[in-house]
Amino acid sequence: MRAVQITAFGEPSVLSVAELPDPVPGPGQITIDVSHAAVGLIDVFMRQGLFGDRPGLPRPPFVPGLEVAGTVRELGEGVTGFAIGEPVVSMSATGAGGYASISVADTALVASTQRYGIDPAVAVAVVPNAAMAHVALTRVAHLAEGESVLVQGALGGFSAAFPGIARRLGAARVVGTVRRGKLAAAAVTKLPYDTIVDSADLSGALGEEKFDVIVDPVGGDVRTHSLALLKAGGRLIVAGNAGGDWSHQVDTNQLWLTGTTVAGFNAGAYLPAHPQVVRPALEAALAAVAAGLGETEIDVLPFAEAVTAHERMERREPVGRIVLVPGEDSGRARLSAA
């Protein structure tokens, strides 16, 4: 198979295209002929070696990538409910294996897209993140109908999945924030936010408004501002650290005094401990995307441009998602399930 490997922890240049043996599914697994593999910020962190000392996570050489779309290639022992050639979208439990023309997946982390008719580029760009947004909002934040939600970094790959899922769960108001340089893109997005505001001017844009649930994948000063924007009894989901501030701390006495909750959500840690939530979350995500709530900008690049993809991710350049394909096709589009 053709794959993009991380040959050592380091800069984007450690990514290279290689020919590797075709994988074979084990019991309870399938292999997928990959048409599209999504590029995420977590892939960048993995390549940089930020989690290199964590038990169970891959070390070089390895193939990165958490999310793929394609068709079922082969069924492992005991697998039922899937057919050869069926279109699917899949998530990785190990944080690896996606940037390849053939991927192995545990069937618990796979969902068929056949009855939804979703473009595979949309499926890989939106569905896994939307599934994780569903888990975070229902299992971690316990979002109730009629509550309000604020999403920091509103157009980022993971953040962009939250407004559609929040709407499906009955949120009364969904607000997003972006850096000033992305306000123009925010003005034309079709993501179902009530409004998107400048993250540097929250008090001017929001006045005294506070929120029941805040999703923060950014960290640092943005996280401090997030805490100040919670209602009494509100919940903050710490969903990433895109800003790169690894020293930020939370005053737990303030949590006590305000009755607020801060909960971390990391799919790599949560899913192995709660595998039963994945399939319902994937189905909820597919329904949301099929309902038109999954439109996003998608840049398609070939495996040979994986270095470019990671360089752009490091600059926090993309609005939407970057998707890699095994062939030489490339392009940019605003895509949805419709």
Residue frames as qw, qx, qy, qz and C-alpha x, y, z in Angstrom:
[[0.000, 0.888, 0.459, 0.000, 0.00, 0.00, 0.00],
 [0.332, 0.514, -0.050, 0.789, 0.97, 3.64, -0.42],
 [0.501, -0.752, -0.399, 0.156, 1.29, 5.57, 2.82],
 [0.120, 0.806, -0.244, 0.526, 2.70, 8.69, 4.45],
 [0.788, -0.289, -0.428, 0.335, 5.10, 7.81, 7.25],
 [0.246, -0.923, 0.240, -0.174, 6.54, 9.77, 10.15],
 [0.806, 0.305, -0.420, 0.286, 10.17, 8.65, 10.08],
 [0.463, -0.086, -0.507, 0.722, 11.18, 10.53, 13.26],
 [0.154, -0.847, -0.436, 0.263, 9.64, 13.07, 15.61],
 [0.384, -0.268, 0.157, 0.870, 10.27, 16.58, 14.31],
 [0.214, 0.435, -0.118, -0.867, 9.43, 19.13, 11.64],
 [0.770, 0.423, 0.172, -0.447, 7.01, 18.50, 8.74],
 [0.429, 0.622, -0.614, -0.229, 9.94, 17.31, 6.65],
 [0.275, -0.263, 0.911, -0.158, 9.95, 14.02, 8.61],
 [0.735, 0.356, 0.427, -0.388, 6.84, 13.03, 6.61],
 [0.095, 0.428, -0.726, -0.531, 7.55, 10.91, 3.55],
 [0.848, 0.209, -0.052, -0.483, 5.59, 8.72, 1.15],
 [0.162, -0.399, 0.902, 0.034, 6.48, 5.03, 1.28],
 [0.744, 0.030, -0.524, -0.413, 5.32, 1.67, -0.05],
 [0.327, -0.342, 0.753, -0.457, 4.39, -0.60, 2.86],
 [0.068, -0.109, -0.985, -0.112, 2.90, -4.11, 3.14],
 [0.482, -0.372, -0.376, -0.698, -0.87, -4.32, 2.82],
 [0.280, -0.225, 0.704, -0.613, -2.45, -4.75, 6.27],
 [0.419, -0.207, -0.846, -0.257, -4.76, -7.66, 7.07],
 [0.510, -0.512, 0.066, -0.688, -7.79, -7.30, 9.38],
 [0.082, 0.120, -0.917, 0.370, -7.81, -9.18, 12.66],
 [0.177, -0.500, -0.848, 0.019, -10.91, -10.50, 14.44],
 [0.095, -0.798, -0.473, 0.361, -13.54, -7.79, 14.76],
 [0.132, -0.599, 0.222, 0.758, -11.76, -5.57, 12.24],
 [0.689, 0.645, 0.322, 0.074, -12.10, -4.52, 8.62],
 [0.420, -0.229, 0.291, 0.828, -9.69, -3.06, 6.12],
 [0.318, 0.839, 0.305, -0.321, -10.72, 0.01, 4.14],
 [0.550, 0.334, 0.327, 0.693, -9.63, 1.12, 0.69],
 [0.179, -0.666, -0.260, 0.676, -9.05, 4.73, 1.67],
 [0.388, 0.698, 0.383, 0.464, -10.26, 7.47, -0.64],
 [0.005, -0.801, 0.083, -0.592, -9.77, 10.37, 1.82],
 [0.654, -0.327, -0.486, 0.479, -7.84, 10.86, 5.06],
 [0.137, -0.953, -0.136, -0.233, -8.36, 13.97, 7.21],
 [0.521, 0.266, -0.375, 0.719, -5.46, 16.02, 8.58],
 [0.465, -0.821, -0.302, -0.136, -5.91, 17.21, 12.16],
 [0.046, -0.840, 0.392, -0.373, -3.92, 19.32, 14.61],
 [0.814, -0.438, 0.367, -0.108, -3.53, 16.20, 16.74],
 [0.909, 0.321, 0.060, 0.261, -1.57, 14.70, 13.83],
 [0.298, 0.796, -0.269, 0.453, 0.81, 17.66, 14.06],
 [0.496, -0.689, 0.414, -0.327, 1.26, 17.14, 17.80],
 [0.963, -0.095, 0.252, 0.030, 1.89, 13.43, 17.22],
 [0.749, 0.548, -0.063, 0.366, 4.49, 14.21, 14.55],
 [0.039, 0.824, -0.333, 0.457, 6.21, 16.73, 16.81],
 [0.582, 0.054, -0.732, 0.351, 6.53, 14.08, 19.51],
 [0.296, -0.479, 0.260, -0.784, 4.53, 15.99, 22.13],
 [0.842, -0.270, 0.184, -0.430, 2.93, 12.71, 23.22],
 [0.624, 0.449, -0.640, -0.013, 5.88, 10.48, 22.42],
 [0.076, 0.286, -0.842, 0.452, 6.26, 9.32, 26.02],
 [0.679, -0.082, 0.254, -0.684, 2.60, 8.31, 26.45],
 [0.349, -0.101, 0.931, 0.015, 2.13, 4.55, 26.78],
 [0.519, 0.455, 0.717, -0.093, 0.26, 2.98, 23.89],
 [0.391, 0.857, 0.017, -0.336, 0.83, 5.81, 21.43],
 [0.885, 0.373, 0.088, 0.264, 2.87, 5.13, 18.28],
 [0.356, -0.741, 0.339, 0.458, 6.54, 5.91, 17.89],
 [0.492, 0.702, -0.379, -0.348, 8.44, 6.36, 14.60],
 [0.154, 0.034, -0.484, -0.861, 8.26, 5.01, 12.07],
 [0.248, 0.433, 0.821, -0.277, 4.47, 5.10, 11.92],
 [0.030, 0.415, 0.571, 0.708, 1.62, 6.21, 9.67],
 [0.100, 0.179, 0.450, -0.869, -0.34, 9.10, 11.23],
 [0.370, -0.126, -0.451, -0.802, -4.03, 9.88, 10.78],
 [0.261, 0.075, 0.774, -0.572, -7.18, 9.34, 12.85],
 [0.560, 0.483, 0.399, -0.543, -10.00, 9.67, 10.31],
 [0.082, -0.171, 0.772, 0.607, -10.58, 7.97, 6.95],
 [0.704, 0.386, 0.263, -0.535, -13.34, 7.47, 4.43],
 [0.150, 0.374, -0.811, -0.425, -13.45, 4.85, 1.72],
 [0.837, 0.007, -0.265, -0.480, -14.94, 1.45, 0.98],
 [0.778, -0.382, 0.481, -0.135, -14.73, -1.87, 2.81],
 [0.367, 0.582, -0.694, -0.214, -11.91, -3.97, 1.38],
 [0.553, 0.056, -0.829, 0.059, -11.86, -7.09, 3.57],
 [0.673, -0.571, -0.009, -0.470, -13.73, -8.41, 6.60],
 [0.051, 0.436, -0.831, 0.342, -11.95, -9.88, 9.60],
 [0.332, -0.173, -0.926, 0.052, -13.07, -12.95, 11.50],
 [0.136, -0.499, -0.743, 0.425, -16.49, -12.59, 13.10],
 [0.070, 0.267, -0.008, -0.961, -17.39, -9.33, 11.38],
 [0.173, 0.559, 0.789, 0.189, -21.02, -8.91, 10.35],
 [0.032, 0.851, 0.367, -0.375, -23.07, -5.91, 9.28],
 [0.061, 0.748, -0.345, -0.563, -20.64, -4.70, 6.62],
 [0.855, 0.404, 0.321, 0.063, -20.24, -5.71, 2.96],
 [0.564, -0.138, 0.381, 0.719, -17.24, -5.58, 0.64],
 [0.224, 0.383, 0.438, 0.782, -17.35, -2.31, -1.31],
 [0.235, -0.829, -0.507, -0.017, -19.67, -0.56, 1.17],
 [0.223, 0.646, -0.147, 0.715, -18.82, 3.15, 1.71],
 [0.657, -0.591, -0.405, 0.235, -17.76, 3.86, 5.28],
 [0.067, 0.805, -0.297, 0.510, -16.17, 6.44, 7.55],
 [0.849, -0.267, -0.388, 0.237, -13.89, 5.38, 10.36],
 [0.219, -0.889, 0.304, -0.263, -11.98, 6.66, 13.37],
 [0.651, 0.291, -0.627, 0.312, -8.72, 5.33, 14.80],
 [0.722, -0.672, -0.157, -0.050, -8.39, 4.20, 18.40],
 [0.809, -0.244, 0.009, 0.534, -4.59, 4.44, 18.26],
 [0.030, -0.894, 0.087, 0.439, -4.09, 7.83, 16.62],
 [0.157, -0.492, 0.697, 0.498, -2.43, 6.21, 13.64],
 [0.453, 0.141, 0.859, 0.194, -2.93, 4.49, 10.29],
 [0.417, 0.722, 0.414, -0.365, -5.04, 6.99, 8.37],
 [0.245, 0.781, -0.347, -0.458, -2.61, 8.43, 5.83],
 [0.301, -0.219, 0.895, 0.246, -2.57, 5.20, 3.83],
 [0.454, 0.109, -0.546, -0.696, -4.30, 3.72, 0.81],
 [0.681, -0.278, -0.660, -0.157, -5.45, 0.83, 3.05],
 [0.204, -0.469, 0.487, -0.708, -6.45, 1.31, 6.68],
 [0.425, -0.218, -0.872, 0.106, -7.38, -1.17, 9.42],
 [0.328, -0.372, 0.160, -0.854, -10.30, -0.30, 11.70],
 [0.076, 0.165, 0.903, -0.390, -12.13, -1.85, 14.63],
 [0.092, -0.475, -0.712, -0.509, -15.76, -2.19, 13.53],
 [0.269, -0.706, -0.545, 0.364, -16.94, -0.40, 16.69],
 [0.172, -0.610, 0.049, 0.772, -15.32, 2.75, 15.23],
 [0.080, 0.003, 0.677, 0.732, -16.79, 2.41, 11.72],
 [0.440, 0.502, 0.499, -0.553, -20.11, 3.63, 10.31],
 [0.419, 0.345, 0.693, 0.474, -21.64, 3.03, 6.90],
 [0.105, 0.423, 0.008, -0.900, -22.46, 6.14, 4.86],
 [0.140, 0.156, 0.841, 0.498, -24.33, 4.19, 2.17],
 [0.017, 0.683, 0.727, 0.065, -27.89, 5.25, 2.98],
 [0.141, -0.795, -0.197, 0.557, -26.92, 8.88, 3.51],
 [0.609, 0.662, 0.262, 0.350, -25.24, 9.52, 0.15],
 [0.262, -0.928, 0.117, 0.239, -22.57, 11.72, 1.73],
 [0.569, 0.729, -0.339, 0.169, -19.54, 12.70, -0.31],
 [0.874, -0.196, -0.285, 0.341, -16.54, 10.83, 1.16],
 [0.368, 0.363, -0.223, 0.827, -14.54, 14.06, 1.49],
 [0.416, -0.557, 0.036, -0.718, -17.35, 15.49, 3.63],
 [0.887, -0.343, -0.293, -0.101, -17.68, 12.25, 5.54],
 [0.768, -0.051, -0.316, 0.555, -14.05, 12.24, 6.65],
 [0.198, 0.400, -0.136, 0.884, -13.86, 16.00, 7.18],
 [0.405, -0.422, 0.054, -0.809, -17.00, 16.32, 9.29],
 [0.807, -0.310, -0.394, -0.312, -18.49, 13.06, 10.60],
 [0.700, -0.117, -0.551, 0.438, -15.77, 11.92, 13.08],
 [0.140, 0.147, -0.315, 0.927, -15.49, 15.40, 14.58],
 [0.521, -0.322, -0.157, -0.775, -19.27, 15.71, 14.73],
 [0.799, -0.260, -0.540, -0.040, -19.43, 12.35, 16.49],
 [0.530, -0.069, -0.495, 0.685, -16.92, 13.54, 19.05],
 [0.151, -0.257, 0.081, -0.951, -18.82, 16.81, 19.45],
 [0.698, -0.355, -0.382, -0.490, -21.92, 14.72, 20.18],
 [0.746, -0.220, -0.546, 0.313, -20.05, 12.73, 22.84],
 [0.313, 0.087, -0.339, 0.883, -18.59, 15.88, 24.39],
 [0.312, -0.284, -0.038, -0.906, -21.93, 17.71, 24.54],
 [0.767, -0.319, -0.343, -0.438, -24.04, 14.79, 25.74],
 [0.861, -0.208, -0.419, 0.201, -21.69, 12.75, 27.92],
 [0.533, -0.003, -0.309, 0.787, -19.31, 15.41, 29.25],
 [0.040, -0.141, 0.082, -0.986, -21.16, 18.75, 29.22],
 [0.043, 0.462, 0.857, -0.222, -24.66, 17.23, 29.56],
 [0.103, 0.003, -0.212, -0.972, -26.13, 19.94, 27.34],
 [0.229, 0.476, 0.779, -0.340, -29.85, 20.43, 28.00],
 [0.212, 0.616, 0.577, 0.493, -32.46, 21.69, 25.57],
 [0.112, -0.944, -0.264, -0.160, -32.73, 25.49, 25.64],
 [0.590, -0.640, 0.089, 0.484, -29.18, 26.10, 26.89],
 [0.349, 0.917, -0.175, -0.084, -26.61, 28.39, 25.26],
 [0.888, -0.084, 0.204, 0.404, -23.24, 27.36, 23.81],
 [0.123, 0.923, -0.299, -0.210, -20.09, 29.34, 23.00],
 [0.934, 0.124, 0.170, 0.289, -17.50, 27.75, 20.69],
 [0.205, -0.819, 0.343, 0.411, -13.98, 29.21, 20.68],
 [0.157, -0.370, 0.759, 0.512, -12.02, 28.97, 17.42],
 [0.658, 0.328, 0.398, -0.548, -15.36, 28.58, 15.68],
 [0.708, 0.577, -0.234, -0.332, -14.11, 27.65, 12.20],
 [0.092, -0.528, 0.844, 0.014, -11.46, 25.13, 13.23],
 [0.441, 0.084, -0.837, -0.313, -11.81, 21.49, 12.21],
 [0.249, -0.266, -0.882, 0.300, -13.11, 20.27, 15.58],
 [0.109, 0.313, 0.375, -0.865, -14.91, 23.45, 16.66],
 [0.366, 0.143, -0.395, -0.831, -16.88, 23.61, 13.41],
 [0.364, -0.175, -0.898, -0.175, -18.58, 20.32, 14.30],
 [0.089, -0.245, -0.728, 0.634, -20.17, 21.71, 17.46],
 [0.327, 0.164, 0.091, -0.926, -22.84, 24.16, 16.21],
 [0.574, 0.019, -0.595, -0.563, -24.69, 21.59, 14.10],
 [0.470, -0.171, -0.847, 0.182, -24.69, 19.00, 16.88],
 [0.016, -0.178, -0.517, 0.837, -25.69, 21.63, 19.46],
 [0.459, 0.073, -0.183, -0.866, -28.65, 22.59, 17.26],
 [0.605, -0.070, -0.737, -0.293, -29.71, 18.95, 16.93],
 [0.405, -0.207, -0.773, 0.441, -29.60, 18.67, 20.73],
 [0.207, -0.805, -0.546, -0.109, -31.85, 21.70, 21.20],
 [0.407, -0.271, -0.164, 0.857, -29.43, 24.50, 22.05],
 [0.144, 0.870, 0.433, -0.189, -31.26, 27.84, 22.06],
 [0.194, 0.961, -0.186, -0.071, -28.24, 29.95, 21.10],
 [0.877, -0.071, 0.181, 0.440, -24.86, 29.07, 19.61],
 [0.104, 0.975, -0.173, -0.090, -22.12, 31.71, 19.37],
 [0.894, 0.114, 0.013, 0.434, -18.64, 31.33, 17.91],
 [0.188, -0.910, 0.208, 0.306, -15.39, 33.25, 18.25],
 [0.838, 0.355, 0.095, 0.404, -12.50, 33.63, 15.80],
 [0.465, -0.394, 0.095, 0.787, -9.29, 35.60, 15.53],
 [0.236, 0.730, 0.051, -0.639, -9.64, 38.91, 13.70],
 [0.035, 0.425, -0.694, -0.580, -7.92, 37.53, 10.62],
 [0.031, 0.170, 0.960, 0.220, -10.71, 34.99, 10.15],
 [0.288, 0.452, 0.461, -0.707, -13.67, 37.36, 10.55],
 [0.407, 0.390, -0.404, -0.720, -14.09, 37.61, 6.75],
 [0.309, 0.035, -0.929, -0.202, -14.41, 33.83, 6.49],
 [0.046, 0.292, 0.812, -0.504, -16.80, 33.85, 9.44],
 [0.339, 0.376, 0.095, -0.857, -19.03, 36.33, 7.65],
 [0.582, 0.289, -0.480, -0.590, -19.74, 33.89, 4.82],
 [0.019, 0.111, -0.987, 0.114, -19.79, 30.58, 6.68],
 [0.626, -0.235, -0.403, -0.625, -22.99, 28.54, 6.59],
 [0.373, -0.092, -0.838, 0.387, -22.26, 26.83, 9.88],
 [0.341, -0.683, -0.531, -0.367, -25.36, 27.29, 12.08],
 [0.348, -0.208, -0.434, 0.805, -24.03, 29.90, 14.50],
 [0.004, 0.883, 0.450, -0.133, -26.26, 32.75, 15.65],
 [0.174, 0.965, -0.183, 0.064, -23.23, 35.01, 15.41],
 [0.852, -0.010, -0.108, 0.512, -19.44, 34.79, 15.27],
 [0.144, -0.988, 0.029, -0.040, -17.42, 37.47, 17.06],
 [0.435, 0.668, -0.470, 0.378, -13.82, 38.63, 17.41],
 [0.807, -0.336, -0.429, 0.228, -12.15, 36.63, 20.19],
 [0.450, 0.085, -0.267, 0.848, -10.03, 39.68, 21.08],
 [0.196, -0.190, 0.075, -0.959, -13.10, 41.82, 21.82],
 [0.286, -0.341, -0.895, -0.039, -15.45, 39.49, 23.67],
 [0.082, -0.493, -0.555, 0.665, -16.66, 42.08, 26.17],
 [0.179, 0.343, -0.164, -0.907, -17.44, 44.56, 23.41],
 [0.350, 0.019, -0.738, -0.577, -19.16, 41.96, 21.26],
 [0.447, -0.311, -0.837, -0.047, -21.02, 40.04, 23.95],
 [0.355, -0.629, 0.060, -0.688, -21.61, 42.61, 26.66],
 [0.437, -0.402, 0.633, -0.497, -22.73, 40.84, 29.81],
 [0.893, 0.097, -0.237, -0.371, -23.82, 37.65, 28.03],
 [0.264, -0.455, 0.842, -0.122, -22.74, 34.39, 29.62],
 [0.661, 0.207, -0.597, -0.406, -23.12, 30.78, 28.54],
 [0.890, -0.295, 0.199, -0.284, -24.18, 27.41, 29.89],
 [0.901, -0.048, 0.314, 0.295, -21.56, 25.49, 27.92],
 [0.200, 0.879, -0.355, -0.246, -18.29, 26.70, 26.40],
 [0.948, 0.145, 0.152, 0.239, -16.10, 24.63, 24.10],
 [0.030, -0.929, 0.340, 0.144, -12.45, 25.69, 24.14],
 [0.946, 0.138, 0.095, 0.279, -9.90, 23.94, 21.91],
 [0.370, 0.830, -0.150, 0.390, -7.59, 26.98, 21.97],
 [0.764, -0.328, -0.322, 0.453, -6.23, 27.31, 25.52],
 [0.412, 0.115, -0.133, 0.894, -4.08, 29.97, 27.16],
 [0.101, 0.114, 0.218, -0.964, -5.67, 33.40, 27.57],
 [0.499, -0.136, -0.502, -0.694, -8.71, 32.21, 25.62],
 [0.548, -0.287, -0.781, 0.085, -9.31, 29.60, 28.32],
 [0.187, -0.226, -0.487, 0.822, -9.11, 32.25, 31.03],
 [0.309, 0.045, -0.137, -0.940, -11.68, 34.33, 29.13],
 [0.524, -0.188, -0.739, -0.380, -13.84, 31.24, 28.71],
 [0.373, -0.301, -0.763, 0.434, -14.04, 30.72, 32.45],
 [0.020, 0.235, 0.266, -0.935, -15.16, 34.31, 32.92],
 [0.407, 0.044, -0.381, -0.829, -17.97, 33.81, 30.38],
 [0.335, -0.209, -0.918, -0.043, -19.58, 30.85, 32.13],
 [0.551, -0.553, -0.140, -0.610, -22.89, 31.18, 33.91],
 [0.402, -0.399, 0.698, -0.439, -23.03, 29.96, 37.49],
 [0.777, 0.057, 0.590, -0.213, -23.21, 26.19, 37.15],
 [0.647, 0.670, -0.235, -0.278, -21.84, 26.36, 33.60],
 [0.884, -0.154, 0.385, 0.215, -19.53, 23.78, 32.03],
 [0.216, 0.809, -0.453, -0.306, -16.30, 24.36, 30.15],
 [0.965, 0.132, 0.195, 0.115, -15.09, 21.61, 27.81],
 [0.171, -0.745, 0.539, 0.354, -11.31, 21.73, 27.41],
 [0.879, 0.364, 0.296, -0.086, -11.07, 20.21, 23.94],
 [0.773, 0.448, 0.030, 0.449, -7.56, 21.01, 22.77],
 [0.438, -0.721, 0.054, 0.534, -4.58, 23.34, 23.01],
 [0.634, 0.634, 0.263, 0.355, -4.29, 24.91, 19.57],
 [0.004, -0.981, 0.117, -0.153, -2.71, 28.04, 21.06],
 [0.738, 0.343, -0.439, 0.381, 0.23, 25.99, 22.29],
 [0.194, -0.632, 0.448, -0.602, 0.25, 27.28, 25.90],
 [0.736, -0.097, -0.670, 0.025, 1.08, 24.14, 27.89],
 [0.300, 0.042, -0.611, 0.731, 1.55, 25.99, 31.20],
 [0.382, -0.409, -0.129, -0.819, -1.97, 27.40, 31.62],
 [0.192, -0.139, -0.879, 0.413, -3.55, 26.69, 35.00],
 [0.396, -0.575, -0.455, -0.552, -7.05, 26.96, 36.46],
 [0.127, -0.294, 0.565, -0.761, -7.85, 28.40, 39.90],
 [0.356, -0.276, -0.885, -0.116, -9.94, 25.61, 41.40],
 [0.058, -0.373, -0.589, 0.714, -11.20, 27.86, 44.18],
 [0.299, 0.239, -0.158, -0.910, -12.96, 29.93, 41.54],
 [0.413, -0.096, -0.809, -0.407, -14.66, 26.78, 40.26],
 [0.263, -0.350, -0.816, 0.377, -15.92, 26.14, 43.75],
 [0.032, 0.378, 0.316, -0.870, -17.12, 29.72, 44.28],
 [0.382, 0.268, -0.289, -0.835, -18.94, 29.91, 40.94],
 [0.734, 0.132, 0.584, -0.319, -20.24, 26.35, 40.86],
 [0.617, 0.627, -0.318, -0.354, -18.71, 25.82, 37.42],
 [0.894, -0.111, 0.420, 0.110, -17.20, 22.67, 35.95],
 [0.273, 0.718, -0.554, -0.320, -14.10, 22.25, 33.79],
 [0.880, -0.011, 0.473, -0.039, -13.87, 18.91, 32.00],
 [0.040, -0.523, 0.682, 0.509, -11.20, 17.72, 29.61],
 [0.854, 0.340, 0.321, -0.226, -12.26, 15.91, 26.46],
 [0.057, 0.578, -0.729, -0.361, -9.73, 13.97, 24.40],
 [0.876, 0.182, -0.161, -0.416, -11.16, 11.34, 22.07],
 [0.580, 0.398, -0.699, 0.130, -7.98, 9.26, 22.30],
 [0.013, -0.196, 0.791, -0.579, -8.40, 8.94, 26.04],
 [0.568, 0.040, 0.343, -0.747, -12.20, 8.85, 26.23],
 [0.761, 0.233, -0.341, -0.500, -13.14, 6.40, 23.48],
 [0.482, 0.205, -0.847, 0.096, -11.11, 3.36, 24.60],
 [0.053, 0.002, 0.770, -0.636, -12.73, 3.66, 28.03],
 [0.483, 0.392, 0.469, -0.627, -16.25, 4.12, 26.61],
 [0.090, -0.097, 0.782, 0.609, -16.39, 2.23, 23.28],
 [0.164, 0.516, 0.839, -0.041, -20.18, 1.81, 23.53],
 [0.128, 0.764, 0.244, -0.583, -20.74, 5.54, 22.84],
 [0.176, -0.358, 0.532, 0.747, -19.00, 5.59, 19.47],
 [0.133, 0.295, 0.835, 0.445, -21.55, 3.98, 17.17],
 [0.016, 0.802, 0.581, -0.141, -24.53, 6.06, 18.46],
 [0.151, -0.745, 0.068, 0.646, -22.39, 9.18, 18.15],
 [0.197, -0.153, 0.677, 0.693, -21.40, 8.34, 14.57],
 [0.099, 0.536, 0.799, 0.254, -25.05, 7.77, 13.66],
 [0.073, -0.855, -0.351, 0.375, -26.01, 11.11, 15.24],
 [0.205, -0.563, 0.338, 0.726, -23.23, 12.80, 13.30],
 [0.195, 0.134, 0.788, 0.568, -24.32, 11.23, 10.01],
 [0.046, 0.733, 0.679, 0.014, -27.89, 12.40, 10.61],
 [0.139, -0.815, -0.097, 0.554, -26.68, 15.94, 11.33],
 [0.200, -0.354, 0.551, 0.728, -24.54, 16.06, 8.20],
 [0.147, 0.354, 0.834, 0.396, -27.35, 14.61, 6.07],
 [0.016, -0.823, -0.534, 0.192, -29.60, 17.37, 7.44],
 [0.377, 0.787, 0.113, 0.475, -27.26, 19.97, 5.95],
 [0.432, -0.898, 0.079, -0.028, -25.42, 20.93, 9.13],
 [0.813, -0.320, 0.281, 0.396, -22.01, 19.76, 7.97],
 [0.571, 0.774, 0.057, 0.268, -20.96, 22.22, 5.30],
 [0.525, -0.723, 0.210, 0.396, -17.32, 23.22, 5.49],
 [0.390, 0.806, -0.415, -0.161, -14.36, 24.32, 3.41],
 [0.900, -0.187, 0.363, 0.149, -12.27, 21.33, 2.35],
 [0.251, 0.772, -0.531, -0.246, -8.84, 21.47, 0.72],
 [0.981, 0.046, 0.189, 0.003, -7.88, 18.21, -1.00],
 [0.084, 0.793, -0.591, -0.123, -4.17, 17.46, -1.35],
 [0.881, 0.197, -0.428, -0.030, -2.35, 14.32, -2.53],
 [0.865, -0.440, -0.060, 0.234, -0.22, 12.23, -0.15],
 [0.682, 0.273, -0.015, 0.679, 2.85, 13.78, -1.82],
 [0.031, 0.621, -0.048, 0.782, 1.86, 17.15, -0.29],
 [0.668, -0.574, -0.464, 0.092, 1.49, 15.92, 3.28],
 [0.511, -0.155, -0.212, 0.818, 4.42, 18.14, 4.30],
 [0.039, -0.315, -0.199, -0.927, 2.57, 21.17, 2.93],
 [0.545, -0.573, -0.497, -0.357, -0.58, 20.13, 4.78],
 [0.674, -0.483, -0.393, 0.397, 1.29, 19.97, 8.10],
 [0.344, 0.035, -0.043, 0.937, 3.05, 23.27, 7.47],
 [0.246, -0.454, -0.314, -0.797, -0.32, 24.93, 6.93],
 [0.658, -0.571, -0.485, -0.073, -1.71, 23.33, 10.07],
 [0.600, -0.270, -0.307, 0.688, 1.22, 24.63, 12.10],
 [0.103, 0.128, 0.069, 0.984, 0.49, 28.15, 10.84],
 [0.197, 0.480, 0.692, -0.502, -3.19, 27.66, 11.85],
 [0.083, 0.203, -0.418, -0.882, -3.99, 28.69, 8.27],
 [0.113, -0.272, -0.861, -0.414, -6.92, 26.43, 7.25],
 [0.492, 0.042, 0.255, -0.832, -10.52, 27.54, 7.47],
 [0.909, 0.132, -0.126, -0.375, -12.26, 24.18, 7.49],
 [0.819, -0.324, 0.467, 0.073, -10.23, 21.03, 6.89],
 [0.271, 0.606, -0.677, -0.319, -7.40, 19.61, 4.83],
 [0.917, 0.034, 0.348, -0.193, -7.95, 16.12, 3.39],
 [0.084, -0.535, 0.760, 0.360, -5.31, 13.88, 1.82],
 [0.898, 0.301, 0.092, -0.306, -5.95, 11.46, -1.04],
 [0.778, -0.236, 0.494, 0.309, -3.72, 8.58, -2.20],
 [0.646, 0.522, 0.382, 0.406, -3.75, 9.78, -5.83],
 [0.396, 0.001, 0.088, 0.914, -2.71, 13.07, -7.36],
 [0.070, -0.746, -0.499, -0.436, -6.05, 14.88, -7.27],
 [0.279, -0.277, -0.394, 0.831, -6.24, 18.21, -5.46],
 [0.074, -0.558, -0.430, -0.706, -8.58, 21.15, -5.15],
 [0.016, 0.107, 0.534, -0.839, -10.63, 23.33, -2.87],
 [0.313, -0.414, -0.625, -0.583, -14.38, 23.30, -2.37],
 [0.390, -0.147, 0.485, -0.769, -17.16, 24.16, 0.03],
 [0.425, -0.048, -0.858, -0.285, -18.88, 20.83, 0.45],
 [0.524, -0.155, 0.497, -0.674, -21.90, 19.51, 2.29],
 [0.384, 0.086, 0.919, -0.042, -24.01, 16.40, 2.28],
 [0.532, 0.614, 0.329, -0.481, -26.61, 18.02, 0.09]]
